Amino acid sequence: MSEKSETKSLLEWLFGGLTNMDMMEQLASYGAYHSHPINQLIHVIFVPVLVFTFMVFLSYLSPVPVSEGIGNFVSSVMGNDGSSAPWSFFLFATYAMYYVALDAKVGSGAALYLYALFRAVEPFKQWTVTSKYAMGEDAWKVALALHIFAWYMQIHPGHAVFEKRKPALLDSFAQSILMAPLFVLYEVLFYMGYDKEFKIKLDTRVEEKKRIAGAGNREQGKQR
């Protein structure tokens, strides 16, 4: 493979799929790697843990100064003077804007639950100082333990044992990282009976993508 082809493949892995604003296709692409109900449940529990703990890590970085225009928005969201914002705020804002652009209704709901995670960072850091369960450890150490455990639960029991398919991020990194929180919210909503017609169409598309992937894997096996 040429250097140019390798670079293109790397870029496709890193950023492929991000410009596709079709909600059905985005959910189906991620859902094709997460169709087993136990794996779905594991992700419903641990994807928010990953996002939250990463926000904790980002909160230790120096805040970013912001312009007056952005500062007004920052002030309204965070309740501060709006002169700066933590990196965790920009993570929340990136997710929120992408989700609302994909689907205004469910995306807004996803933005609210991500906002709740964002706002829970500082109380969590204070809790680790006083809680006997945190044993006086720094918040980042507790968050790191939770972060590693969350990855383990998704990769080993979730994918290796139940799904029997590699994680989606090995094929499309940024797309998987961005879609995971929205996907788990949709799974909760579907469980509660939300938009059954859309759910049926999505399940059909997921199965189509799994068949295409299976055929591609068999073809690669023959070529080897």
N, C-alpha and C positions, 0 to 999 in steps of 0.2 A: 504494500500500500504506500502511495506517495505521501510526502509530508503535507501537501495540500489537502489530500483526502483525509489524512489523520486529523488535521486541524478542523476540517468541516465536520467530521464525526464527533470530535470533542465538543464543538459548539452546539451541534444538534443534541447531544446528550445533556449539556448544561442548560440550554435555553429552548430546546424544541417544544413546540406546542403552546408556548405562552401567548402567542398572538391569536390563537383560535378562540374566539369569544362565543362559541356555540356551547351552551351549558351542557346539553345532552352529550356531546362529544367529549368534553372535558371530564364529566363524571364517568362516562363509559370507559375512557382510557385508564382512569385510576381504578374504577370498579372491576376491570378485568383482572386485576391483581388482588382483589379483595372481595371475592364472591362467597367464601365460606362463612357461615354465620358466626362461628367462634372467632375467626380472624377479624370479622367486622366488629364484634363486641370488644375484642382486645384493642382495636384501634379507636373505638369510641371512648374507651377509658384512657388510653395512654397518649394519643395524639395531643389532646389538650395539655397533658403533663409536659410533653416535649416543648410545646410552644411556650408555656408558662415558665419553665425552667430556663429556656433560652432568653426570655425576657429578663429573668433574674440576672443571668450572666451579663447582659447588655447594660443593666442598670449600674454596674460597677464602672463603666466607662465614663469619661468626662462628658457632661451635657453639651449639646450642640447649640451655639448661639443662632438665633433665628431672626429674620427680618420682621419689621413691624406688621406687615400684612399677614404673614404666617403666624406671628406672635399672638394676634387677636384670636385666631382659631385655637392655638395651643393653650392660651389662657382659659378659653371657654371649656376646653376638654379637661385640662389638668387642674384648673383652679389656682394657677400661680400667676406671676406677673407677665408671663409670655415672652420673656427675654431669651429663654433657652428651653430645650427639650431633651430628655434622655433618649438614647438610641432605641430603647424599648418602645418609645412612642412612635418612632418612624417605622418600626416593624409592624406595630398595630395598624398604623395608617396605611401602609402598603397593602396589607391583607384586606383591610376594610374597603379601600378604593377599588381594588381588583374585584372583590366579591360583589360590590354594588353594581359595578359595570357589567358583570356577568348576569346577575339576576337581582333586580332592585329589591324585591320582597324578601327572599330567603337570604340574599346577600346582606341586607340590613340587619337581619336577625343574627347572622354570623358575626357582623361587625360589633353588635352589642355583646355577644358572649366573649369575643376577643378583648373588648374594652374592659369587661369584668376581670379577665385574666390580667390585663395591664394594670388595672387599679389595685389588684391584690398583691402586686410585687412588694410594695413598701410595707404593708401589714405583715406579709410573710417574713420579710427581713427582720422586723421588730419581734415577731413571734419566736424566731430562732434564738434570740437573745435570752428570752425569759422561759421558754418551754422546757420542761424536763425531758420531753421526747426528742428535742433537738440536741440535748446534752451540751448546750452552750456553744455548739459549733457555729462557725460563720455560715451565713445563709447560702453562700455560693457552694460550700461543701455539701450541705444538705441537698441543694438543687442538683449538684453534680451526681450524687448518688441516685436521686430520683430519675435524672436524665438517662443515666446508663441503664438503669433497670427498665425504663420505658422502652429504650431501643431493644434491649434483650427480649422483652415480652413480645414485641412486634416481629422481630426477626426470627427468633427460635420457635416458640410455640405458635405464633401467628402464621408465619410463612413456611417455615421448614416442616412443622408438624401437621398443621391443619390445612393451609392453603396449598402446600406442596408446589409453590411457585416463588421465584425470587421476588424481593421487594421492587415496587415500581420505580423507585429512585435509581436503581441500577440501569434502567433503560432511559429514563427521562428525569433528570435531577430536579431542576427548578420547578417544573410542572408538578411533580409529585409533592415537593415541599409546600408549594402554594395551594394545591388542591386538597391536601389531607384534612385540614380543619373544616373546610366546607363539606367535604364528602361525609365526614362523621356526623355533622349536623343533619344532612339530608337523610342519613340512615336512621337517626333518631326520629325525624319527622315522618319518614315512611313507616316506621314501626307504630307511630301514633295515628296512621291512616291518612297522611297528607298526600294529596294528588295521586290517587291510585292509577289513573290513566298514564301519567308521566312515568310512574314506577314501572308499569308493564313495558312501556316502550324502552325504558332504560335497561331493564333486565334483558330484553331481546337484543339490544345493541351490545351489551356486555358479552353475551354468549357469542355473537358474531365476531367480536374482537378476539375472544378466546380461541375460536376455531381458526381464525386467520393466523394467530400467533402459533397455535399448535401445528398448523400446516407448514409454517415457516421454519419451525424448529426441526420438523421431520426432514425437510428439504436440506437444511444445513447438515443434518446427520448423514444423509446420503452422500453429500459432497465430501465429507471427511473420509 
